[in-house]
Amino acid sequence: MRSLDKVFALAIVAAVAPIHGAFATTIDFDTLKGSYLSSFTSYTENGFTVATKSGNFYVNDGTDPVIGDLAPDLVQDDELSSKRSESLVLTKVGGGTFTFDSLDVHAFTADPTYDIAGMLGGTKVYDYAGLVPYGAGGGSGFEALNPGETSQLVSSVILTFAQPDDPLNQETTLFDNIIVDAAPTSPAPVPEPSTLSLLGSGLAGVVTAVRRRSRKA
């Protein structure tokens, strides 16, 4: 009978426990449209949208002549101008919250700085800044940029990259594979006391009936 009591207890716990679910999502830009270095405005994939917030970004259609990158991605290209700061904004289609995990970058001879800001409505919940290393990914590939603890729920992420002051030391930075964790916008509803009472009564009745049948046997 102890095993039956255990089943009863586990059933109650499972019934009242809140359900939380999340799944990893990658925005890999593989269906990005446009020719090499055509202007980029926005792109939607797997329920998320990446859009230009400020400055200029461009399309790499997988024919980048420098690193031979065969997969589409975004480009912040050399413009031989004074120091510039350009931003992308990441949001969930239809609104809602999510977590930002990482972004793949490839920086050439310049040393751009980055700033990753997580926003929840109009409130900034985190802000991480640093230097994108020259030749990220060994000079021929991408390197994941995940600067800190960014597990907080946000409604948008602003990705800002700034090139050095010297226009002759400005080069191209590429962006790919944004990984997010699409979490529910709110936890699963907790059963009301009346629902729990009804559930408990039903399970108790099942246990009692089984016990009586066992005794008669």
Phi, psi and omega in degrees: 000335180299323180295324178293321176298322179297317179300318179300314181296317180295324179296320178296314180299316181295327182288326185264347182289133176291147182257123177242135180223147178205153179217141180287137181230134179246130174260101188257001176062016185292344177250020179295129182263152178125157179272171183302124180066021170284156185296140177253135176241305179204161183207135180239133180205137176052038176083011179230151179238132173250127183222154175288127176263319177206153179081203184229130172234158186227166181268133165251113185274012181097013180239026181304122185283346186275306183255000178066030180293122185266358181250139178299146177198187180258154182230135165253105194262155177299125178240004180050045179242178176292171184310131182230153178234124184231142189231146169246151176235134181249126179222164177267134180299129180083004181086186182105173185252160180199176173242146177260132181255302184197168178219133176276133179230156171221112181254137178268214193299340177282168175241077181292150173264154178236155173217121180246114183243124176264127184244138173239100190066236178261011182252133178276120182262339171201158180207113181241132181228154179181194183248127174283118185295145177298137178065037179307139181080023177080014176087353182222012181202191185261157177228134181290131178251107177223087195285344184188193180284104183240037184275356180292146176292135179225161175257346174199156175232128179256119182253110183246134179230133181237136178273161179298164180296320184287113182296338179279353179248022179257131180226201186265141171236133181250150182230136183206166170047069172279122181253124179233163179238101186284097182269158178296148181288342176206152180294158178299144182297140178275132181304143177289157180306321181295323178294317179298319181297316179296317179296316180297319180297318180297314179294321179297321178297321178297316180297317181297317181297318180295320180297317180297318180297324180293320181295318180296326180291000000 
